[in-house]
Amino acid sequence: GDLTLMRLLLLTAACGAWALPANLWTHIRDAARETPDLTATKALHFCGQSQDHFDDANAVTWCQRYFVDTQYWAGPGSPVFLCVGGEGPAFQDDVLSTSVHCSDMTTLAPKVGAMMFAVEHRYYGSSFPSVSDLSTESLRFLSSRQALADLAKFNEFATASYNLSSDAKWITFGGSYPGMLAGWARLKYPTHFHGAISSSAPVRAQVNYQGYLDVTAQSLAQRRVGGSIRCAGIIEQGHADIKQMLASSVGRRSLESMFNICGDAMLDDVDNQALWAGFGVVYIDVQENDPSCTDELCNIGKVCDFVTTEAEQKTPLEVMASLSRKSYGDQCVNVDFGEYENGYFVNTTLTGGTGRVWFYQTCNEFAFYQTCDEDSNCPFTKGLNTLEWNLKQCEAAFNISADQVSQNVVDSNNYYGADRPTST
């Protein structure tokens, strides 16, 4: 009955392993490495979705991708589960089976006889709301409020299309930003959604998300997740040494050689410095930290094993250089901020501008800028990845000022209730 379902939902929520939104530059680096695969054969489309739910004069509709799995459906009286899409990779055929998008949902579904849906977020994957590009003008239909209204309208479409009872209990699932949406769907559309599993959802938007990299430092030092105090200390000292060397031309030339930086004198540019060392000279997957992964340097334990072993014969700076070369292999390290900016902020095509989409949401709604300030416990090179440095990108890409970003965050928190929502 309902009590059994609720117990299972609470247990699943407690066990969900989700993370906070990845920083903007992680999204950009991922986009540079990977081309989204949009060839899912099981994808369906709801072609009656509204372009603008809040403008009665706008009758434009578009086709939103979704997936459905009815194999566990126990009929009337059984729940309906909805996996909420977000800013991550495009949904694939495994989204309702083995995908990490909503794995807690797929584990629970057979136990309660649930029908499952997964809906792609507007502007991500291939779900574009009848726009021809990703210019700032075209992005005006991108917001969490529009995305929530999409979920409510999809609920109505699916109820009619799959002959569901009007009183079927819909439960939303999501982690990180989709977790925010999952909870807010219940908050803003309580007649559509009976409950929500909102995993690790940072529902209080923040302009300066300084604590994120502070926690990264704690994780690198935490033995139970594969880290150690020695490992964290080596990484922090190595990045402090980098900061010292960046202060002189001789030091910058030496760093470019040690770390196999592409191009000539690239570290003379402070934006290049910030892109390279402000988030760590090597991407360490602290968020996911999958203990079962098999690739080299794929989790904290593997990184720290490498770091501490190398440190037996090398200085912290030399260890960071070895770690970088191990990570990048024979490829030189591209630190050209202008290239990233042109490729992912200035590029407004539907296929090439994917880095621009989440960036717009940070400027327009949530910020979440994961800074590495001088007064923080960030383990990377401090004073490069500052709040000012992040905010100036909003101005450059979308003409959204720093003051407006701050006001947008206030507005979002007021609208949703931040970490004190009023919904059940």
QUINORTA-V843110 format. One record per helix or strand. SS is the DSSP state (H for helix, E for strand). FROM is the first residue (numbers start at 1). TO is the last residue. If there is no record, write none. Layout:
# QUINORTA-V843110
ss=[SS	SS]
from=[FROM	FROM]
to=[TO	TO]
This chain:
# QUINORTA-V843110
ss=[H	H	E	E	E	H	H	E	H	H	E	H	E	E	H	H	H	H	E	H	H	H	H	E	H	H	E	H	H]
from=[2	24	44	61	80	93	103	115	138	144	170	177	195	206	211	223	229	249	261	266	270	300	316	333	337	354	367	387	402]
to=[15	33	50	69	84	96	112	119	141	161	175	188	199	208	221	225	246	258	261	268	277	310	328	333	346	366	369	398	416]
